[in-house]
Every structure is written in C-alpha cells, then in structure tokens.
Amino acid sequence: MPTLVTTSLKLDNTMKERVHRLAAARRRSPHWVMREAVEQYVEREEKREQLRQDALAAWADYQTTGLHVTADEADTWLAKLEAGKRAVVPKCHV
C-alpha cells in the first residue's frame, strides 16, 4: 500500500461550503471529495499532456518523412469502421 502524506489546501469559504454540501449529498467526507477531485484532475491532465507529446512527435515525424494520409482518406476509413465494416488502414504517402 502506498505511503500517504498530508498536504494542505487553501480554499475560500464559498468553495469550502460547496465541497461540504457535495460531500454531504454523496454521503462522503469532504476529504474524500477533494482527493477524488485531485485524482481525476491529475489523470485528465496527464492524458492531455500525453496527447500533446504524441502530437508533437507525430508532427516531427511528418516533418522528417513527409508521410501522411489525407483527411478524406482518414474520414473514409473511420466511416467504414463506424459502420461496423472491416476496413484496411490507409497507406501513408508523401
């Protein structure tokens, strides 16, 4: 089990009251609500950062190789997949 450490969080009175009301409505502690909020935020932002890094890597790869598929090619492929049809991934080209 991971070691838990204590940290402090300063909230204005309005936010503190909102957290307490939500905690009461959910039958949870304010501590649980705040931990859940932080966990969800960090997970979302980590995914967002990974997407950003992937996009930068893809752009660098494109600048190096010139390989790509057009938007129309990608849309056609995705439409087939969405319709439940088998579709071959479009070939990259210069």
C-alpha positions in Angstrom: 0.0 0.0 0.0 1.4 3.4 -0.9 2.5 5.7 1.9 0.1 8.6 2.3 1.4 12.1 3.2 -0.5 15.0 4.5 -0.7 18.3 2.5 -2.8 21.4 3.0 -5.1 23.0 0.6 -6.4 26.6 1.0 -10.0 27.2 -0.2 -12.1 30.3 0.0 -15.2 29.9 2.2 -17.5 29.6 -0.8 -15.6 26.6 -2.2 -15.3 25.0 1.2 -19.0 25.2 1.6 -19.6 23.7 -1.8 -17.3 20.8 -1.0 -19.1 20.2 2.3 -22.5 20.3 0.6 -21.4 17.9 -2.1 -19.8 15.6 0.4 -23.0 15.5 2.5 -25.1 14.8 -0.6 -22.8 12.0 -1.6 -22.5 10.7 2.0 -18.8 11.0 1.7 -16.3 13.1 3.7 -15.0 16.4 2.4 -11.6 14.8 2.4 -12.8 12.1 0.0 -14.4 14.6 -2.3 -11.2 16.7 -2.5 -9.0 13.6 -3.0 -11.3 12.4 -5.8 -11.2 15.8 -7.4 -7.4 16.0 -7.4 -7.1 12.4 -8.7 -9.5 13.0 -11.6 -7.8 16.3 -12.5 -4.3 14.8 -12.5 -5.4 11.8 -14.6 -7.2 14.1 -17.1 -4.2 16.4 -17.3 -1.7 13.5 -17.7 -3.8 12.2 -20.6 -3.9 15.7 -22.1 -0.1 16.1 -21.8 0.4 12.6 -23.4 -1.8 13.6 -26.3 0.2 16.9 -26.7 3.5 14.9 -26.6 2.2 12.4 -29.1 1.0 15.2 -31.4 4.5 16.9 -31.2 6.2 13.6 -32.0 3.8 13.0 -35.0 4.5 16.5 -36.3 8.2 15.9 -36.0 7.9 12.6 -37.8 5.8 14.2 -40.6 8.4 17.0 -41.0 11.2 14.4 -41.3 9.5 11.9 -43.6 6.6 13.7 -45.2 4.4 10.6 -44.8 0.8 11.2 -44.2 -2.8 10.3 -45.1 -5.3 13.0 -46.3 -8.3 14.0 -44.2 -10.6 12.5 -46.8 -8.7 9.1 -46.6 -8.9 9.1 -42.8 -12.6 10.1 -42.8 -13.5 7.4 -45.3 -11.6 4.7 -43.3 -13.2 5.9 -40.0 -16.7 6.0 -41.5 -16.3 2.3 -42.5 -15.2 1.4 -39.1 -18.0 3.3 -37.5 -20.5 1.5 -39.7 -19.1 -1.8 -38.4 -17.4 -2.7 -41.7 -13.9 -4.1 -42.0 -11.6 -1.5 -43.4 -7.9 -1.6 -44.3 -5.8 1.2 -42.8 -5.0 3.7 -45.5 -1.4 3.6 -46.7 0.8 6.6 -45.8 2.2 8.5 -48.7 4.3 11.6 -49.4 
